[in-house]
Amino acid sequence: MKILLIRFSSLGDVVLQTATIKWLKERFGAGLEIYFLTSKEFAPLLAGHDSIKEVITYDRRAGEGLASLAGRLKKNYSFDLLFDVHATTRSALLRLFLFSIPRLVIDKRRLERLILQVPGLSKKWWRWNFLGLSPQVQRIPQDFHGLFHAPIPAVLPLTFTPPLPSLSHPREYVVLAPVASFSSKHWPVTSYVTLAQKILQETSLDVVIVAGPTDTHCEAFKTINNERLLNLQGKTKLLESAAWLQGARAVVGNDSGMNHIAEACGVKVVTLFGPTHEAFGFAPHLPGSKSLSHDLWCRPCSATGARECFRAEKFCLTLTTPDQVWRELQGLL
């Protein structure tokens, strides 16, 4: 059986799907071939994964259209099932072009998420549980139990198998990842700087900053004059960043893909949540990993963090202090 799993983006979501493909391959073995369709920039994360037959890329940035992509898929492949774990307008249009192929579409619980973004609505945990908003590593087993006619573990472990570059850093270190797909999810970089100073002053660990070329706010770390601080912002490719995450004692970051990669490598994390919510499916899941957030009347204000805060100050993030994060990090160390 040949399955096309569709997840175009983003970084963290692509990593989270490795839990699904690993389970499918282990359950159905040689009788199943999984093809993973994703955006070109995320393909290195999946290349060489032992549960994926082939990574198929979609280059939207180069102007590739969905009709062209569908034509390429029809010409070169013969799929028995489309497994759409993205469930957006874009993936729905692709399914329309491939109308003759049976499909499964994940339930993203958009209505429930929308309801819980209403300002002032009670955000108590019993209400979240009632609406079925559980972590993504649990949601897939809940949604597809019975469809695959096989018992699914309550929590599917993330897996990360592409070969990573080897590192030769001489000392143990902590990674700080002050990045996110939307700036509204950024814990203030000044707080990251203060946290880095605490780590350098109170431990013998180095501090490594991992961020992309556009994350220029990381220039704030230049205020720290210490050879044990290594700022790699914009200096590493995706798999090189993953290698630094894999070698870390622990990782501190926003609600972003870097923390998911770290957990997929078996590294514990402290994840800082602001406008989004853990129950939307992106909470850390490794035993010992932590998340920090505040139960405010206006939170969550969006499902992905795309909406800008209406306040001058983002209290959902600024209320989290470097001292609080340091205490959680100490528990991991």
N, C-alpha and C positions, 0 to 999 in steps of 0.2 A: 504494500500500500504506500502510495506517495502522497505526502501531506505538504502543502505550502502554508507555512506559518507567516502571517503578515504582521509586522511591527516596524513601521517606518522610523519612529523616533519615540522619545528622546533617549539620551544616554542611559539614565537610570532604568527606564522602562525596558529597554533592550536587554540590559543585564538581568532584570527580574524574570524575563521569559526563559532564561537558561534553566530555571527550576522546572518549568513545564516540559521542555524538550528532553531534559535528562530523564525525567520520570517516564515519558512516553517511550523513549528508546529502551530503557531498562525493562519496561513492562512488555513491549511487543517485539523487541530484539531485531533479528535479521529480517523479520517480515514487514518492517517499517522503514521508510526513507523520509527524512525530514529535510525540507528545503526552507531556508529562512530568508524572507524578503525584507530588506531594511535599507535605509538611506546609506549612500555611499560612504559618508564620513564615519559611520559606526561599524562598517564591515570588519576592520581590524580586530574588534572585540570578539568576533565570532569565528574568524579564520582559524582552522585547525581544531575546532571543537569536536570532540570525539562522538558527539551525538547528532551532528549535523552533516548531512550528505553534501550539501553545497550552500554557500551564501550567495544569494542573488541580490544585486544592488540596484537601487533606484536613484538616479542622479537628477533630482529636482532642481538643484542649483544651476545645473547646466542647461535647464530648459526642457528636460525630458517630460513629455506628457503622459497621462495615464493611458490613453488610447495606444500610444506607441509602446508603453510598457506591457500592456495586455497583449498586443500583437507579438512582442518578443517572447512572452511566456507561452502563448499558443504555439508558436513556431518551434520552440526548442524543448518544450516539456509536455508531459502528459500527467496531470495531477488527478488523484482520486478524491481529494478533499481540500477545501480552503479552510484554514483555521485562523480566523480574524481576531487577533487579540489586541488590535488597535481600535477598531470600531469607531472610526471617524467618518466624516463625509468623504474624505479622500479614499479610504479603504472601501467604503460602500460603493463608490463609483467604479473602483477596480473590480469589485465583485460583480457589478452590473455588466461590465465588459466581458467577464468570464462567467456569464449566467448559466452555462451548461454544467458547471462543476458544483457538486454538493458543497455545503459550507456549514461551519459552526461559527457563531459570533459571540464573543464574550459579553456578558452583561456588565456594563460599567456603572450602573445604578445612577444614571444622570439625574433622574427626578429626585432621588433621595439626597444626592449631593446638593442639588439646587435648593431643596427645602431647608437644608441645614446651613445655607449661606444667607438666610433671611436674618437681618440684624435683630438682635434681642431675643431670638428664639432659644429656648432652653437647649443647652449643649451637654446635658448630663449624659454620662456614659450609658445609662440604661436606654436612652433614646437612640444613641448611636447603634447599640446592639440590636435594638428592636428593628431598626431599618436595615440591618444586615451589612453594615459597613465595617468589614473586618479586614485585617491585613491581607495584602495581595497573595502572600505565600499560603494563606488559608482559603482565600476566595476561589482560586482555581479549583481546588478539590471540591468545594461546596457546589460550584456551578456545574461541574462536569462529571460529578459522581453519577454513575449509571450510564452516561453516554458512552464511556469507554468500557463499560462492563468489567470493571476491575477495581479493587479497593485502592484508594489513593491516600497516602499518608496525610495526617492532619497538617503538617508543615513540610513544604517541599524545600530542600536546601538549594541555595544558589550554587552554581558551579562555574568555574572559570578555568578553562583548559588551554587557551592559546599559549604557545611558548612566549615567555616574557624575557626581555633582556636581562642579563646578569648584572648585579650591582656589586661594587667593591667599596661601599662606604665603610670607613673604619670604626664607626661608633654606632650605638643604638640611637634611635631617633623616634620622634613623634611627628606625624604629618598633620598640618593644618591645611584645609581645603576651603578657602573663603569664596567659593564659586556657587553659582546656581543658574538655571536657565533664565530666570527673571530676577532683576535687581531687587524687587520687592521682597525676595526671600533671603537677602543678604543680612546676616548678623553684622553690625557695624565693624568695619575693618579696624577702627581704633580699638575695639574690644579684642579683636584677634591679636593686635600688636601687644596689648597689655597681657593677654594670656601667654603669648610667646615669651615675654619677659619673665613671667612667673616660672615657666618651665625651665628657662635657661638659668635662672637664679637659684631655684630650689631643687634641681636635679642635675645629674651629669649627662642627661639626654640632649641630643641635638634637636633642632627644630627645622623641618623641611616644609617649604611652602609649595604646594602644587596648584597651578592655575593655568588657564589658557591665555593665548596671546592678546585677547581683548579685555582681559581682567586687569586693566591698568590701575585699578584702585589698590592693587597689591604693592604698588610703589611705596605705600605708607610704611612698609617694613624696612625701608632704607634708614629710618630713624633709629634702628637697633644696630649698634656697632659691636657685633659679636661674631667671631669666626665660626661659632657653632650654629649660626643661623644660615640656612641655605635656601635662597629664594629662587625657585625654578619656574616662576611665572613666565610663560611663553617660551620656555627653553626645552620642553620635552614633547614628544609625540604621545599619542594616546596610550600605546602599549608601554612606553617608557614611564609615563605617569603611573600606570597600573603596577609596574614593577616596584616603584617607590612605595606605593600603598601596600603591596604585598610584604615588603620588608619592614614595615613599621611596627612599633610596639602597640600603637593605638592611633586612631584617626579622629580628628574633630572637624566637622564640616556642617554646612547648611543642609537643608532638605534637597539633596542633589545626587546626581549619578555617581560622584566620586565615593560617597559613603556606601552606596550599593556595591561598587566594585570592590571596595575594601572588605566588606562582609563576604562577598563571593570568594575572596582570597583567604577567608578565615580570620580576618583581623577585626577586633572589636572596635566599635565606633561610639562617639557621642554626637548625636544629630540634633541640630538646633532648628526648631519649627517656629514659624511666625504666622503668615497669613493662611497657610495650608494646615491640614490636620493629620495626625498620625493615622486616624481611622479611615482616611481615604485610601489606604493600602500601602503607604510608603514608610511605615515605621521600621526601625531596625529590628531584626529578629534573632540574631545570635544571642545565646545565653551570656549575660554580662554586658551586652551593648546597652546604651542608654539614650533616651531622648529627653529634651528639655523644652517646655512650652508653658504658656499661660492661658488660663481659661477666661478670656475676655468676652464681653457681650457681642463684640463685632467680629469675633473669630470663629470659624474660618470665613474669610470674605471672598475666596475663590477656591476652585478645586485644584488649580495648578500654580497659583501665585501670579497669574498674568495681570491681575487688576492692581493698579496703583493705590496706595493707601490715601484716604481722604484727609488724613491728619498731616501736620508738618513733621511729627515724630511718630515712628512706627513702634508703638508701645509693645506690641506682641513680640518684638525682638529686643528692644532696648531694655525691657524689664529683666531680661536675662543678663546677669552680670558676669564678668570674667571670673570672679570668685566662685560663683555657682558652678561654672563650667570646670574650673580647676578642681573643685571638690569631686565632681563626677569623674574627671580624668584620672585623678589620684586613685579612685577605686578600681579603674581598669589597669593601672600600672602596678 
